[in-house]
Structures are given as C-alpha cells and as structure tokens.
Amino acid sequence: MSAVNTKSAFLIFKASGLNFTDGGKIITIVTSLARKALSSISRVGWRRSWLVHKRISADCIAPGPMDTPFFDPQETDDSIAYLKSGAMEGRLTTLEDIAPIVKILVTEEQ
C-alpha cells in the first residue's frame, strides 16, 4: 500500500508539472506511512525542470489516521481505539482539520 501511495503522488506531481503552464501549487494528501518518501519526491521534483522552471510548488500533507468512510469499515473498535490513543488530541483527523492547512498552502502570500 505504501508503494501505491508513493507512486500515485509522484505521478500526480509529474502530470501536474507537465500540464501547468506557469505557476501553480500541487498538494497531495497521502498516508503518513509514505511521508518520508514523498517529502523526498517533492524536493527532487521541485528541483527538476518540470516544476522549478514553471514556478510550481509541491507539498504533501500526511495527516495520520483519518475518520473517513474508507477507513472505518476496515478497522475494528480496538484498532481504532489504539490509533486514537497515539494521535494528537486522542482522536482521528477529520477533513475539517486538513482544510485550513490546504488553504494556507494554496494562498498566494507565502
């Protein structure tokens, strides 16, 4: 699963970089299991001509376990309790937690 997340984010960076004309921001929201690999891909991709010369920034958000319809059916009550115990504020991340971060990353004044 980590390989799928890493490769899909890389392909999003690459396709976006090839299709953006001048300026732009690429933001991927991925599993935290792939955050180190994707951080490296962001830096490498940004340095490549398909991002840096077009003034495109690339960021990854790795929020950890999120409360989504995809997550809940595959987890047991015990595993959800375990994940919450190690999470910030003792709860799962929600989309409402991520939206302000995305807003900051996409604003022009950075």
DSSP file (Angstrom, degrees, kcal/mol; ACC not computed):
  #  RESIDUE AA STRUCTURE BP1 BP2  ACC     N-H-->O    O-->H-N    N-H-->O    O-->H-N    TCO  KAPPA ALPHA  PHI   PSI    X-CA   Y-CA   Z-CA
    1    1 A M     >        0   0    0      0, 0.0     4,-2.4     0, 0.0     5,-0.2   0.000 360.0 360.0 360.0 -37.4    0.0    0.0    0.0
    2    2 A S  H  >  +     0   0    0      1,-0.2     4,-2.6     2,-0.2     5,-0.2   0.904 360.0  51.5 -62.3 -40.9    2.9    2.4    0.8
    3    3 A A  H  > S+     0   0    0      2,-0.2     4,-2.7     1,-0.2     5,-0.2   0.888 109.3  50.6 -63.4 -38.9    4.3    1.8   -2.7
    4    4 A V  H  > S+     0   0    0      2,-0.2     4,-2.6     1,-0.2     5,-0.2   0.931 112.2  46.5 -64.8 -46.0    0.9    2.6   -4.3
    5    5 A N  H  X S+     0   0    0     -4,-2.4     4,-1.9     2,-0.2    -2,-0.2   0.909 115.1  46.8 -62.6 -42.9    0.6    5.9   -2.3
    6    6 A T  H  X S+     0   0    0     -4,-2.6     4,-2.2     2,-0.2    -2,-0.2   0.947 115.3  44.3 -65.7 -48.8    4.1    6.9   -3.1
    7    7 A K  H  X S+     0   0    0     -4,-2.7     4,-2.6     1,-0.2     5,-0.2   0.902 112.1  52.1 -65.6 -40.9    3.9    6.2   -6.8
    8    8 A S  H  X S+     0   0    0     -4,-2.6     4,-2.0    -5,-0.2    -1,-0.2   0.908 110.7  47.8 -64.1 -40.5    0.5    7.8   -7.2
    9    9 A A  H  X S+     0   0    0     -4,-1.9     4,-2.5    -5,-0.2    -1,-0.2   0.917 111.5  50.8 -65.1 -42.0    1.6   11.0   -5.5
   10   10 A F  H  X S+     0   0    0     -4,-2.2     4,-2.7     1,-0.2    -2,-0.2   0.927 110.1  49.3 -60.2 -44.7    4.8   11.0   -7.7
   11   11 A L  H  X S+     0   0    0     -4,-2.6     4,-2.8     1,-0.2     5,-0.3   0.852 109.4  52.4 -65.3 -33.8    2.6   10.6  -10.9
   12   12 A I  H  X S+     0   0    0     -4,-2.0     4,-2.5     2,-0.2     5,-0.3   0.933 110.7  47.9 -64.8 -45.4    0.3   13.4   -9.7
   13   13 A F  H  X S+     0   0    0     -4,-2.5     4,-2.6     2,-0.2    -2,-0.2   0.943 115.3  45.4 -57.4 -48.1    3.4   15.7   -9.3
   14   14 A K  H  X S+     0   0    0     -4,-2.7     4,-2.0     2,-0.2    -2,-0.2   0.941 114.9  45.1 -64.9 -49.6    4.7   14.7  -12.7
   15   15 A A  H  X S+     0   0    0     -4,-2.8     4,-1.5     1,-0.2    -1,-0.2   0.904 115.5  47.9 -63.0 -41.7    1.4   15.0  -14.6
   16   16 A S  H  X S+     0   0    0     -4,-2.5     4,-2.4    -5,-0.3     3,-0.2   0.925 110.6  51.6 -64.6 -44.0    0.6   18.3  -13.0
   17   17 A G  H  < S+     0   0    0     -4,-2.6    -1,-0.2    -5,-0.3    -2,-0.2   0.860 111.2  47.7 -61.4 -36.0    4.1   19.7  -13.6
   18   18 A L  H  < S+     0   0    0     -4,-2.0    -1,-0.2    -5,-0.2    -2,-0.2   0.785 117.7  41.6 -75.0 -27.0    3.8   18.8  -17.3
   19   19 A N  H  < S+     0   0    0     -4,-1.5    -2,-0.2    -3,-0.2     2,-0.2   0.687  92.1  90.5 -98.1 -20.4    0.3   20.3  -17.7
   20   20 A F     <  -     0   0    0     -4,-2.4     3,-0.1     1,-0.1     4,-0.1  -0.524  59.5-159.0 -72.2 143.4    0.7   23.5  -15.7
   21   21 A T        -     0   0    0      1,-0.2     2,-0.3     2,-0.2    -1,-0.1   0.930  67.7 -14.5 -90.5 -54.8    1.8   26.4  -17.8
   22   22 A D  S    S-     0   0    0      1,-0.4    -1,-0.2    33,-0.1    33,-0.2  -0.859 114.2  -5.9-155.3 115.2    3.3   28.9  -15.4
   23   23 A G        +     0   0    0     31,-4.4    -1,-0.4    -2,-0.3    33,-0.3   0.204  67.5 131.8  82.5 153.1    2.9   29.0  -11.6
   24   24 A G  E     -a   56   0A   0     31,-1.0    33,-2.2    -3,-0.1     2,-0.4  -0.813  44.0-108.1 149.9 171.9    0.7   26.8   -9.5
   25   25 A K  E     -a   57   0A   0     -2,-0.2     2,-0.5    31,-0.2    33,-0.2  -0.999  15.9-159.9-135.9 133.4    0.6   24.6   -6.4
   26   26 A I  E     +a   58   0A   0     31,-2.9    33,-2.8    -2,-0.4     2,-0.4  -0.963  14.7 178.7-112.9 124.8    0.4   20.9   -6.2
   27   27 A I  E     -a   59   0A   0     -2,-0.5     2,-0.4    31,-0.2    33,-0.2  -0.991   5.2-171.8-128.6 126.4   -0.8   19.4   -2.9
   28   28 A T  E     -a   60   0A   0     31,-2.1    33,-3.1    -2,-0.4     2,-0.6  -0.929  13.8-151.2-115.3 143.3   -1.3   15.8   -2.2
   29   29 A I  E     +a   61   0A   0     -2,-0.4     2,-0.2    31,-0.2    33,-0.2  -0.964  35.8 159.7-112.2 116.5   -2.9   14.3    0.9
   30   30 A V        -     0   0    0     31,-2.4    34,-0.4    -2,-0.6     2,-0.1  -0.735  44.8 -71.5-133.2 172.9   -1.4   10.9    1.5
   31   31 A T    >   -     0   0    0     -2,-0.2     3,-1.5     1,-0.1     4,-0.1  -0.416  38.4-128.3 -65.3 143.3   -0.9    8.2    4.1
   32   32 A S  G >  S+     0   0    0      1,-0.3     3,-1.1     2,-0.2     4,-0.3   0.676 104.5  74.7 -68.2 -15.2    1.6    9.2    6.8
   33   33 A L  G 3  S+     0   0    0      1,-0.2    -1,-0.3     2,-0.1     4,-0.2   0.750 101.2  41.4 -66.6 -22.7    3.4    5.9    6.0
   34   34 A A  G <> S+     0   0    0     -3,-1.5     4,-2.6     1,-0.1     5,-0.3   0.280  82.0 108.7-105.9   9.7    4.7    7.4    2.8
   35   35 A R  H <> S+     0   0    0     -3,-1.1     4,-2.1     1,-0.2     5,-0.2   0.856  77.9  48.4 -61.8 -38.7    5.6   10.8    4.2
   36   36 A K  H  > S+     0   0    0     -4,-0.3     4,-1.8     2,-0.2    -1,-0.2   0.940 114.5  44.9 -68.3 -45.2    9.4   10.4    4.1
   37   37 A A  H  > S+     0   0    0      1,-0.2     4,-2.2     2,-0.2    -2,-0.2   0.916 115.7  47.7 -62.7 -42.4    9.5    9.1    0.5
   38   38 A L  H  X S+     0   0    0     -4,-2.6     4,-2.7     2,-0.2    -1,-0.2   0.833 106.4  56.9 -71.4 -31.9    7.0   11.8   -0.7
   39   39 A S  H  X S+     0   0    0     -4,-2.1     4,-2.0    -5,-0.3    -1,-0.2   0.921 110.0  46.0 -61.3 -42.9    9.0   14.5    1.0
   40   40 A S  H  X S+     0   0    0     -4,-1.8     4,-2.9     2,-0.2     5,-0.2   0.912 111.6  51.1 -65.3 -42.9   12.0   13.4   -1.0
   41   41 A I  H  X S+     0   0    0     -4,-2.2     4,-3.3     1,-0.2     5,-0.3   0.903 108.1  53.2 -62.1 -40.7    9.9   13.2   -4.2
   42   42 A S  H  X S+     0   0    0     -4,-2.7     4,-2.3     2,-0.2    -1,-0.2   0.937 113.1  43.1 -58.7 -47.4    8.6   16.8   -3.5
   43   43 A R  H  X S+     0   0    0     -4,-2.0     4,-1.7     2,-0.2    -2,-0.2   0.925 117.5  44.9 -66.5 -44.5   12.1   18.1   -3.2
   44   44 A V  H  X S+     0   0    0     -4,-2.9     4,-1.2     1,-0.2    -2,-0.2   0.941 115.2  47.7 -65.3 -46.9   13.5   16.2   -6.2
   45   45 A G  H  < S+     0   0    0     -4,-3.3     7,-0.4    -5,-0.2     6,-0.3   0.881 109.0  54.0 -62.0 -39.1   10.5   17.0   -8.4
   46   46 A W  H  < S+     0   0    0     -4,-2.3     6,-0.8    -5,-0.3    -1,-0.2   0.884 108.1  50.2 -63.5 -37.4   10.7   20.7   -7.5
   47   47 A R  H  < S+     0   0    0     -4,-1.7    -1,-0.2    -5,-0.2    -2,-0.2   0.754  94.7  91.3 -73.1 -23.1   14.3   20.8   -8.5
   48   48 A R  S >X S-     0   0    0     -4,-1.2     4,-2.0    -3,-0.3     3,-2.0  -0.345  91.8-112.0 -71.6 155.1   13.5   19.2  -11.8
   49   49 A S  H 3> S+     0   0    0      1,-0.3     4,-0.6     2,-0.2     5,-0.2   0.771 110.9  70.3 -60.1 -26.6   12.8   21.4  -14.8
   50   50 A W  H 34 S+     0   0    0      1,-0.1    -1,-0.3     2,-0.1    -4,-0.1   0.565 117.4  17.7 -74.6  -3.9    9.1   20.3  -14.9
   51   51 A L  H X4>S+     0   0    0     -3,-2.0     5,-2.0    -6,-0.3     3,-0.9   0.631 123.0  48.1-123.6 -53.2    8.4   22.1  -11.6
   52   52 A V  H ><5S+     0   0    0     -4,-2.0     3,-1.4    -6,-0.8    -3,-0.2   0.883 110.2  50.8 -65.5 -40.1   11.0   24.8  -10.7
   53   53 A H  T 3<5S+     0   0    0     -4,-0.6    -1,-0.3    -5,-0.4    -3,-0.1   0.663 111.5  49.6 -74.3 -13.0   11.2   26.5  -14.1
   54   54 A K  T < 5S-     0   0    0     -3,-0.9   -31,-4.4    -5,-0.2    -1,-0.3   0.319 113.4-117.4-102.5   6.9    7.4   26.8  -14.2
   55   55 A R  T < 5 +     0   0    0     -3,-1.4   -31,-1.0    -4,-0.2     2,-0.5   0.929  60.9 153.5  56.2  50.4    7.3   28.3  -10.6
   56   56 A I  E   < -a   24   0A   0     -5,-2.0     2,-0.3   -33,-0.3   -31,-0.2  -0.927  31.7-153.2-110.6 130.2    5.3   25.4   -9.3
   57   57 A S  E     -a   25   0A   0    -33,-2.2   -31,-2.9    -2,-0.5     2,-0.4  -0.771   6.3-157.8-100.0 151.1    5.4   24.4   -5.6
   58   58 A A  E     +a   26   0A   0     -2,-0.3     2,-0.3   -33,-0.2   -31,-0.2  -0.994  14.6 171.8-131.8 128.0    4.7   20.9   -4.4
   59   59 A D  E     -a   27   0A   0    -33,-2.8   -31,-2.1    -2,-0.4     2,-0.4  -0.959  18.2-150.6-134.0 151.9    3.6   19.9   -0.9
   60   60 A C  E     -a   28   0A   0     -2,-0.3     2,-0.5   -33,-0.2   -31,-0.2  -0.972   4.4-157.9-119.8 137.9    2.4   16.7    0.8
   61   61 A I  E     -a   29   0A   0    -33,-3.1   -31,-2.4    -2,-0.4    -2,-0.0  -0.977   8.5-177.0-113.2 123.5    0.1   16.5    3.7
   62   62 A A        +     0   0    0     -2,-0.5   -31,-0.1   -33,-0.2   -33,-0.1  -0.815   6.0 174.2-120.3  88.4    0.3   13.3    5.7
   63   63 A P        -     0   0    0      0, 0.0    30,-0.1     0, 0.0    -1,-0.1   0.513  33.1-131.2 -79.4  -5.1   -2.4   13.7    8.4
   64   64 A G        +     0   0    0    -34,-0.4     2,-0.1    28,-0.1    28,-0.0  -0.458  68.4   2.3  82.7-165.0   -2.2   10.2   10.0
   65   65 A P  S    S-     0   0    0      0, 0.0    28,-2.5     0, 0.0     2,-0.4  -0.345  76.0-162.5 -61.8 126.9   -5.3    8.1   10.6
   66   66 A M  B     -b   93   0B   0     26,-0.2     2,-1.4    -2,-0.1    28,-0.2  -0.864  25.0-120.6-115.1 146.5   -8.4   10.0    9.3
   67   67 A D        +     0   0    0     26,-3.2    28,-0.3    -2,-0.4     3,-0.0  -0.690  60.9 138.3 -82.7  91.1  -12.1    9.5   10.1
   68   68 A T     >  -     0   0    0     -2,-1.4     4,-1.9    26,-0.1     3,-0.3  -0.879  68.8-108.1-131.1 162.8  -13.3    8.7    6.6
   69   69 A P  T  4 S+     0   0    0      0, 0.0    -1,-0.1     0, 0.0    -2,-0.0   0.811 120.4  55.1 -61.0 -28.3  -15.8    6.3    5.0
   70   70 A F  T  4 S+     0   0    0      1,-0.1     4,-0.4     2,-0.1    -3,-0.1   0.864 109.8  45.8 -70.3 -36.6  -12.8    4.4    3.6
   71   71 A F  T >4 S+     0   0    0     -3,-0.3     3,-0.9     1,-0.1     4,-0.4   0.938 103.4  58.8 -74.8 -50.2  -11.1    4.0    7.0
   72   72 A D  G >< S+     0   0    0     -4,-1.9     3,-1.4     1,-0.2    -1,-0.1   0.848  97.5  55.2 -57.0 -46.7  -13.9    2.8    9.2
   73   73 A P  G 3  S+     0   0    0      0, 0.0    -1,-0.2     0, 0.0    -2,-0.1   0.792 109.3  47.9 -63.4 -25.4  -15.1   -0.4    7.6
   74   74 A Q  G <  S+     0   0    0     -3,-0.9     2,-0.3    -4,-0.4    -2,-0.2   0.464 101.5  75.8 -95.1   0.7  -11.7   -2.0    7.6
   75   75 A E  S <  S-     0   0    0     -3,-1.4     2,-0.2    -4,-0.4    -4,-0.0  -0.853  70.3-135.2-113.6 147.5  -10.8   -1.2   11.2
   76   76 A T     >  -     0   0    0     -2,-0.3     4,-2.3     1,-0.1     5,-0.2  -0.488  31.9-106.7 -88.6 166.6  -12.0   -2.9   14.4
   77   77 A D  H  > S+     0   0    0      1,-0.2     4,-2.2     2,-0.2     5,-0.2   0.891 121.8  51.6 -59.6 -39.1  -13.1   -0.9   17.5
   78   78 A D  H  > S+     0   0    0      2,-0.2     4,-2.2     1,-0.2    -1,-0.2   0.909 109.7  47.5 -65.7 -42.4   -9.9   -2.0   19.2
   79   79 A S  H  > S+     0   0    0      2,-0.2     4,-2.4     1,-0.2    -1,-0.2   0.882 111.8  50.5 -69.0 -35.6   -7.7   -0.8   16.4
   80   80 A I  H  X S+     0   0    0     -4,-2.3     4,-2.4     2,-0.2    -1,-0.2   0.916 110.4  49.8 -65.5 -42.1   -9.5    2.5   16.2
   81   81 A A  H  X S+     0   0    0     -4,-2.2     4,-1.9    -5,-0.2    -2,-0.2   0.897 111.0  50.3 -61.9 -40.2   -9.0    3.0   19.9
   82   82 A Y  H  X S+     0   0    0     -4,-2.2     4,-1.0     2,-0.2    -2,-0.2   0.932 111.1  47.4 -64.0 -46.3   -5.3    2.2   19.6
   83   83 A L  H >< S+     0   0    0     -4,-2.4     3,-0.5     1,-0.2     4,-0.5   0.892 111.5  51.2 -63.5 -39.5   -4.9    4.7   16.7
   84   84 A K  H >< S+     0   0    0     -4,-2.4     3,-1.0     1,-0.2    -1,-0.2   0.871 102.5  60.9 -63.8 -36.4   -6.7    7.3   18.7
   85   85 A S  H 3< S+     0   0    0     -4,-1.9    -1,-0.2     1,-0.3    -2,-0.2   0.787 110.8  39.5 -64.7 -26.6   -4.5    6.8   21.7
   86   86 A G  T << S+     0   0    0     -4,-1.0    -1,-0.3    -3,-0.5    -2,-0.2   0.427 100.7  94.9-100.6   0.7   -1.4    7.7   19.7
   87   87 A A  S X  S-     0   0    0     -3,-1.0     3,-2.0    -4,-0.5     2,-0.1  -0.538  88.3 -88.1 -93.5 157.9   -3.0   10.6   17.8
   88   88 A M  G >  S+     0   0    0      1,-0.3     3,-1.2    -2,-0.2    -1,-0.1  -0.403 115.0   7.0 -61.7 136.4   -3.0   14.3   18.6
   89   89 A E  G 3  S-     0   0    0      1,-0.2    -1,-0.3    -2,-0.1     3,-0.1   0.577 119.3 -87.9  63.2  12.5   -5.9   15.2   20.9
   90   90 A G  G <  S+     0   0    0     -3,-2.0     2,-0.3     1,-0.2    -1,-0.2   0.812 101.2  95.1  62.5  32.1   -6.7   11.5   21.2
   91   91 A R  S <  S-     0   0    0     -3,-1.2    -1,-0.2    -8,-0.1     2,-0.2  -0.942  79.1 -92.3-146.2 166.2   -8.9   11.4   18.1
   92   92 A L        -     0   0    0     -2,-0.3   -26,-0.2    -3,-0.1     2,-0.1  -0.511  47.6-103.5 -78.2 150.2   -8.8   10.7   14.4
   93   93 A T  B     -b   66   0B   0    -28,-2.5   -26,-3.2    -2,-0.2     2,-0.3  -0.436  37.7-155.9 -69.8 146.7   -8.1   13.5   12.0
   94   94 A T    >>  -     0   0    0    -28,-0.2     4,-1.1    -2,-0.1     3,-0.9  -0.775  31.3-108.1-118.6 167.1  -11.1   14.9   10.1
   95   95 A L  H 3> S+     0   0    0    -28,-0.3     4,-2.3    -2,-0.3     3,-0.2   0.844 120.2  61.8 -61.0 -32.4  -11.4   16.7    6.8
   96   96 A E  H 34 S+     0   0    0      1,-0.2    -1,-0.3     2,-0.2    -3,-0.0   0.777 101.1  53.2 -65.8 -25.3  -12.1   19.9    8.8
   97   97 A D  H <4 S+     0   0    0     -3,-0.9     4,-0.4     1,-0.1    -1,-0.2   0.833 112.9  43.3 -73.8 -33.1   -8.7   19.5   10.3
   98   98 A I  H >X S+     0   0    0     -4,-1.1     4,-2.2    -3,-0.2     3,-0.7   0.831  96.7  73.7 -84.0 -35.3   -7.0   19.4    6.9
   99   99 A A  H 3X S+     0   0    0     -4,-2.3     4,-2.5     1,-0.3     5,-0.2   0.861  95.0  50.5 -52.9 -45.2   -8.9   22.1    5.1
  100  100 A P  H 3> S+     0   0    0      0, 0.0     4,-2.1     0, 0.0    -1,-0.3   0.859 109.8  52.1 -63.9 -32.2   -7.2   25.1    6.9
  101  101 A I  H <> S+     0   0    0     -3,-0.7     4,-2.2    -4,-0.4    -2,-0.2   0.930 110.4  47.3 -67.5 -44.6   -3.8   23.6    6.1
  102  102 A V  H  X S+     0   0    0     -4,-2.2     4,-2.0     1,-0.2    -1,-0.2   0.917 110.0  54.1 -61.2 -42.9   -4.6   23.3    2.4
  103  103 A K  H  X S+     0   0    0     -4,-2.5     4,-1.0    -5,-0.2    -1,-0.2   0.909 108.8  48.2 -59.1 -43.4   -5.9   26.9    2.5
  104  104 A I  H >< S+     0   0    0     -4,-2.1     3,-0.6     1,-0.2    -1,-0.2   0.922 111.9  49.9 -62.2 -43.8   -2.6   28.1    3.9
  105  105 A L  H 3< S+     0   0    0     -4,-2.2    -1,-0.2     1,-0.2    -2,-0.2   0.798 112.7  45.9 -68.3 -28.7   -0.6   26.2    1.3
  106  106 A V  H 3< S+     0   0    0     -4,-2.0    -1,-0.2    -5,-0.2    -2,-0.2   0.555  86.2 107.6 -94.0  -6.8   -2.6   27.5   -1.7
  107  107 A T  S << S-     0   0    0     -4,-1.0    -3,-0.0    -3,-0.6    -4,-0.0  -0.392  70.8-131.5 -70.4 151.1   -2.7   31.2   -0.7
  108  108 A E  S    S+     0   0    0      1,-0.2     2,-1.6     2,-0.1    -1,-0.1   0.839  89.7  78.6 -70.9 -35.1   -0.6   33.5   -2.8
  109  109 A E              0   0    0      1,-0.2    -1,-0.2     0, 0.0    -2,-0.1  -0.572 360.0 360.0 -82.9  86.2    1.1   35.3    0.1
  110  110 A Q              0   0    0     -2,-1.6    -1,-0.2    -4,-0.1    -2,-0.1   0.336 360.0 360.0-127.5 360.0    3.7   32.8    1.3
